[in-house]
Amino acid sequence: MSTVKGKVTLLSAGPGDLDLLTLRAAKALAAADILLVDDLANADIVTLAPRARVIRVGKRGGCKSTPQAFIQRLMQRYAKKGLHVLRVKGGDALLFGRAGEEIAALREAQISVDIVNGVSSGFAAAAGLGISLTHRDHCQGVTFVTAHMQDHSQPDWAALAATGTTLAIYMGMSRIASLTSSLLEALPASTPAAVVQHAGSSQEKRLVTTLERLATDAISAGLGSPAVILIGGAIGEAAEFAARAAHSEGLAHAA
């Protein structure tokens, strides 16, 4: 049971545009005293928290980042002062956002913590492509996986490929060549694949290709982080739709 009057909310900011925030998130922002804002959240989110003090605690792969332990100390410090602290995370707070570590630290300090779910970039990427990640003609589910392991090792790509699910790979752009090579040992070269950068935002960029061409095409297109890599038969729906649209447009011009 909490013995601290303040509290912490792990708030999911969504993958990009502010209109992807939930109503619950907007209400929490309006009532917040302190915002600890992640780099991947839309910078304009602070306009929805007019009474809050804003502290930026960015964490980006390959960039100078705020230490996790320091972020947890900040949450505890302000909550113990009786304040409502919002830890604002890009995407969904519970998916690759270190929420588990933060929840454990707050509970250990007997600080009340609640969670506001949001839209993950994996779902935003699928929406941008106009496809279902779980299209029943192609797969039996979806697997969300990070390519950025804490000990710098790689996931067991062969085992993941064997699941028969759509693979939604986060934080994989810096390793796109090696993960593609590993997956090609278990999947056909023609397996549909895509990259969506800045999913769910006005800066969104999309690439639909095959597993064999994935790394080469992504590099040629200048795509980088933050991006989601999608692999599996269901992704082929995006390619088929694009081909039909191009064919229809060609017929229209010919007429």
C-alpha positions as CSV (number, residue, x, y, z in Angstrom):
1,M,0.0,0.0,0.0
2,S,1.3,3.5,-0.9
3,T,2.5,5.7,1.9
4,V,3.3,8.6,-0.4
5,K,0.7,11.3,-1.3
6,G,2.0,11.9,-4.8
7,K,1.8,9.5,-7.6
8,V,3.4,8.6,-11.0
9,T,1.5,7.9,-14.2
10,L,3.3,6.0,-17.0
11,L,1.7,7.8,-19.9
12,S,1.6,6.4,-23.5
13,A,2.1,9.3,-25.9
14,G,1.4,7.3,-29.0
15,P,3.7,7.1,-32.0
16,G,3.4,10.5,-33.5
17,D,0.5,12.9,-34.0
18,L,-1.3,14.1,-30.9
19,D,-4.6,12.9,-32.2
20,L,-3.5,9.4,-31.5
21,L,-3.5,10.1,-27.8
22,T,-6.3,8.6,-25.8
23,L,-8.9,10.8,-24.0
24,R,-7.5,9.4,-20.7
25,A,-4.0,10.5,-21.7
26,A,-5.3,14.0,-22.5
27,K,-7.0,14.3,-19.1
28,A,-3.9,13.1,-17.2
29,L,-1.7,15.7,-19.1
30,A,-4.1,18.5,-18.1
31,A,-3.8,17.5,-14.5
32,A,-0.1,16.8,-14.3
33,D,2.4,18.7,-12.1
34,I,5.6,17.3,-13.6
35,L,6.3,15.9,-17.1
36,L,9.3,13.7,-17.6
37,V,9.2,13.6,-21.4
38,D,10.8,10.9,-23.6
39,D,12.6,11.9,-26.9
40,L,10.2,9.8,-29.0
41,A,7.1,11.6,-27.9
42,N,5.7,14.4,-30.0
43,A,7.4,17.6,-28.7
44,D,4.1,19.5,-28.8
45,I,2.6,17.2,-26.2
46,V,3.7,19.7,-23.6
47,T,1.0,22.1,-24.8
48,L,-1.6,19.8,-23.4
49,A,-0.1,20.1,-19.9
50,P,-0.2,23.9,-19.3
51,R,0.4,23.7,-15.5
52,A,3.2,21.2,-15.5
53,R,6.9,21.6,-15.2
54,V,8.6,19.9,-18.2
55,I,11.8,17.9,-17.7
56,R,13.2,16.2,-20.8
57,V,14.7,12.8,-20.2
58,G,15.6,11.5,-23.6
59,K,16.7,8.0,-24.3
60,R,17.7,7.2,-27.9
61,G,19.9,4.4,-29.3
62,G,23.3,5.7,-30.4
63,C,22.7,9.1,-28.8
64,K,23.5,10.7,-25.4
65,S,20.7,9.4,-23.1
66,T,19.4,10.2,-19.6
67,P,20.4,7.3,-17.3
68,Q,17.5,5.1,-16.4
69,A,18.4,5.2,-12.7
70,F,18.3,9.0,-12.8
71,I,14.9,9.0,-14.3
72,Q,13.6,6.7,-11.6
73,R,15.1,8.9,-8.9
74,L,13.3,11.9,-10.4
75,M,10.0,10.2,-10.4
76,Q,10.4,9.2,-6.8
77,R,11.7,12.7,-5.7
78,Y,8.7,14.6,-7.1
79,A,6.1,12.0,-6.1
80,K,7.4,12.2,-2.5
81,K,6.7,15.9,-2.6
82,G,3.0,15.1,-3.2
83,L,3.1,15.8,-6.9
84,H,1.5,14.0,-9.9
85,V,4.3,12.9,-12.1
86,L,3.7,11.9,-15.7
87,R,6.5,9.8,-17.3
88,V,5.7,10.5,-20.9
89,K,6.7,7.7,-23.2
90,G,6.5,7.4,-27.0
91,G,4.2,4.7,-28.4
92,D,2.8,2.4,-25.7
93,A,4.4,2.6,-22.3
94,L,4.2,-1.2,-21.8
95,L,6.0,-2.1,-25.0
96,F,9.9,-1.8,-24.9
97,G,9.6,1.3,-22.7
98,R,11.4,0.0,-19.6
99,A,8.0,0.2,-17.8
100,G,8.8,-3.0,-15.8
101,E,11.9,-1.4,-14.2
102,E,10.1,1.8,-13.3
103,I,7.0,0.0,-11.9
104,A,9.2,-2.1,-9.7
105,A,11.2,0.9,-8.4
106,L,8.1,2.9,-7.6
107,R,6.4,0.0,-5.8
108,E,9.6,-0.6,-3.8
109,A,9.5,3.1,-2.8
110,Q,5.7,2.7,-1.9
111,I,4.7,5.2,-4.5
112,S,1.3,4.8,-6.3
113,V,1.7,4.1,-10.0
114,D,-0.9,3.8,-12.8
115,I,-0.6,3.2,-16.5
116,V,-2.3,4.8,-19.5
117,N,-2.2,2.6,-22.5
118,G,-1.6,3.9,-26.0
119,V,-1.0,3.1,-29.6
120,S,2.3,1.4,-30.3
121,S,4.3,2.3,-33.4
122,G,3.9,-1.3,-34.7
123,F,0.2,-0.8,-35.0
124,A,0.6,2.6,-36.5
125,A,3.0,1.2,-39.1
126,A,0.4,-1.4,-40.1
127,A,-2.3,1.3,-40.3
128,G,0.0,3.4,-42.5
129,L,0.4,0.4,-44.9
130,G,-3.3,-0.4,-44.8
131,I,-2.8,-4.0,-43.6
132,S,-3.7,-6.3,-40.8
133,L,-0.8,-7.8,-38.9
134,T,-2.9,-10.8,-38.1
135,H,-4.5,-11.5,-41.5
136,R,-5.8,-15.0,-41.2
137,D,-5.0,-16.0,-44.7
138,H,-1.3,-15.5,-43.9
139,C,-0.5,-16.0,-40.3
140,Q,-1.6,-17.1,-36.9
141,G,-0.6,-14.1,-34.9
142,V,2.0,-11.3,-34.5
143,T,5.2,-11.3,-32.5
144,F,6.6,-8.0,-31.2
145,V,10.4,-8.2,-30.7
146,T,13.3,-5.9,-30.1
147,A,16.5,-6.3,-32.0
148,H,18.3,-4.2,-29.4
149,M,19.1,-6.7,-26.6
150,Q,20.4,-5.5,-23.3
151,D,23.5,-7.7,-23.5
152,H,23.9,-6.7,-27.2
153,S,23.2,-10.3,-28.4
154,Q,20.7,-11.1,-31.1
155,P,17.3,-12.7,-30.7
156,D,16.9,-16.3,-31.9
157,W,15.7,-15.2,-35.4
158,A,15.3,-18.8,-36.6
159,A,13.0,-19.6,-33.7
160,L,11.0,-16.4,-34.3
161,A,10.7,-17.2,-38.0
162,A,9.4,-20.7,-37.1
163,T,6.4,-19.2,-35.1
164,G,4.6,-18.5,-38.4
165,T,3.6,-15.1,-37.1
166,T,4.1,-11.6,-38.5
167,L,7.3,-10.2,-37.0
168,A,7.1,-6.6,-35.8
169,I,10.7,-5.7,-35.1
170,Y,11.5,-2.6,-33.0
171,M,14.9,-0.9,-32.7
172,G,16.3,-2.9,-35.6
173,M,17.5,-0.4,-38.1
174,S,21.1,-0.4,-36.9
175,R,21.2,-4.1,-37.3
176,I,19.0,-4.5,-40.4
177,A,21.7,-6.2,-42.5
178,S,22.5,-8.8,-39.8
179,L,18.9,-9.6,-38.8
180,T,17.9,-9.9,-42.5
181,S,20.8,-12.3,-43.1
182,S,19.8,-14.4,-40.1
183,L,16.1,-14.5,-41.1
184,L,17.0,-15.5,-44.7
185,E,18.4,-18.8,-43.2
186,A,14.9,-19.7,-42.1
187,L,12.5,-17.8,-44.4
188,P,12.2,-17.6,-48.2
189,A,13.9,-14.7,-49.9
190,S,10.5,-13.7,-51.3
191,T,8.9,-13.2,-47.9
192,P,7.2,-9.8,-47.9
193,A,8.8,-7.2,-45.7
194,A,8.4,-3.5,-45.0
195,V,9.9,-0.6,-43.1
196,V,7.9,2.3,-41.7
197,Q,9.8,5.2,-40.3
198,H,8.2,7.8,-38.0
199,A,5.0,5.7,-38.1
200,G,1.8,7.6,-37.2
201,S,3.3,11.0,-37.8
202,S,3.3,13.6,-40.5
203,Q,6.9,12.5,-41.3
204,E,6.0,8.9,-42.0
205,K,7.9,7.1,-44.7
206,R,7.1,3.6,-46.0
207,L,9.0,0.9,-47.9
208,V,7.4,-2.4,-49.1
209,T,9.8,-4.9,-50.4
210,T,11.0,-8.5,-49.9
211,L,13.2,-10.0,-47.2
212,E,16.0,-10.6,-49.7
213,R,15.9,-6.9,-50.7
214,L,15.1,-5.4,-47.3
215,A,18.4,-4.2,-46.1
216,T,19.6,-2.9,-49.5
217,D,16.3,-1.1,-50.2
218,A,16.0,0.4,-46.8
219,I,19.6,1.8,-47.0
220,S,19.0,3.1,-50.5
221,A,15.8,4.8,-49.4
222,G,17.7,6.5,-46.5
223,L,15.5,5.0,-43.9
224,G,16.7,5.0,-40.3
225,S,15.5,5.2,-36.7
226,P,12.9,5.4,-35.3
227,A,11.3,2.8,-37.5
228,V,9.5,-0.5,-37.3
229,I,10.4,-3.5,-39.5
230,L,7.5,-5.8,-40.5
231,I,8.1,-9.2,-42.0
232,G,5.7,-12.0,-43.0
233,G,3.1,-13.0,-45.5
234,A,0.5,-10.5,-44.2
235,I,2.8,-7.7,-45.3
236,G,2.3,-8.9,-48.9
237,E,-1.2,-7.4,-48.8
238,A,0.4,-3.9,-48.9
239,A,2.4,-4.8,-52.0
240,E,-0.7,-6.2,-53.7
241,F,-2.7,-3.2,-52.9
242,A,0.0,-0.8,-54.3
243,A,0.3,-2.9,-57.5
244,R,-3.5,-2.8,-58.0
245,A,-3.6,1.0,-57.4
246,A,-0.8,1.6,-59.9
247,H,-2.5,-0.6,-62.5
248,S,-5.8,1.3,-62.0
249,E,-4.0,4.6,-62.3
250,G,-2.3,3.4,-65.5
251,L,-5.6,2.4,-67.0
252,A,-7.1,5.8,-66.1
253,H,-4.3,7.6,-67.8
254,A,-4.5,5.4,-70.9
255,A,-8.3,6.2,-71.1
